[in-house]
């Protein structure tokens, strides 16, 4: 019933925002005009492109590593089956939701005032915000483990840390690695958003070009971000398959009183990817010039900066803020319903254990990568030009973006189900469709619910940011308050968004338990 109500609200939002075929047809001429203003693309010199790309990748990799380091302990505290006490779980969940509710743009504004210009601002803003997604998905993965191995380890008298390392970590390693790699390419697209508030790299170059209405240069740089996203996806896919799906090594050989695994081609390949990952992380930290001295030296200004955001203030526009928040929620609901309707079948066809053959799975994986590679802020700008200012542009941008995010999560969830259940069902003579609905979908159902509701709160936050470029909602109020230094109003907007996201989070936790 609850899921039905959410779907009904989403369909109501679609109708209320007047998103229909007639609206798209009326905007067709604007789309043609925009294409004329965008082509031919204008790329900067190769040297400048390489420098901008290197800066962006260094910030993105460093931020992703920071988010993983923070998320792992938070996820252990937030998961119901590993939390050390009843009080630790809600605190950890609250921190994860808070990280997800505070937009990275706002974090960047705060850190600019503390650390000034530089990569450290982008790394901290992007890394702390990423904890909202990484920590949540890590906690969900821990809650979905098979308790048998963990209980067996506990029965041997192992301590809590040994129990986590031996009974939990091996089971969640595939999901942990997949989430980290997925967050890497999400952060690559987020770097475009941070470029609008001054974080250097490709995002700043795109923002500068679009602000002067130079669509040829701006879209050329956006295409470069798309190509980088594709390259990162191909590399991360190779790493994920080598580390997680390389199959088991042959039986280990004994020698000198101990057992050691053979150096097979698969093990050499996995070790090579681990070494490559370590080198990339070290190179990124060096290239981003993350100085510990500068970080700790500037921390003294953090309290003074934080004081600017308290107490909350409405600026005499509470009614406007509430109305714009309602628009933001409607945009998120409509985009989630439309996006899920497209992403669920596309994600299923991208899963190798569901698609009719490997070629189909690869084709839909490529489609997901291409869609996910386009930053949502760039999509919003394009739709604003085509459909005009307002909620329609924001909804269409988030709907397209959902194909990339939700489609990938659905495909990964389907591929990570227990193949033994599928094989057992097929052994009874079941058809492909019967295996899908009797063995594959039931295993992935809790993850589906979690992913769709996660997409909803992602859309709430994204809709807030898209308001910056005129795509409707409360984001315009947030940006305006930041620009005129009304930080109390910024806090009020953040609290409103945080409360909304928290309600969605609580609903997601309850629904996951019911579906499971």
SULBELHU-V427404 format. One record per helix or strand of 3 or more residues. SS is the DSSP state (H for helix, E for strand). FROM is the first residue (numbers start at 1). LEN is the number of residues. Records with the same first field share a line. If there is no record, write none. Layout:
SS->FROM-LEN  FROM-LEN
This chain:
H->2-15  21-6  28-11  46-33  86-16  104-12  119-25  147-9  160-36  202-10  215-30  265-23  292-16  318-33  358-16  376-12  391-25  419-9  432-38  475-9  487-29
E->253-3  258-3
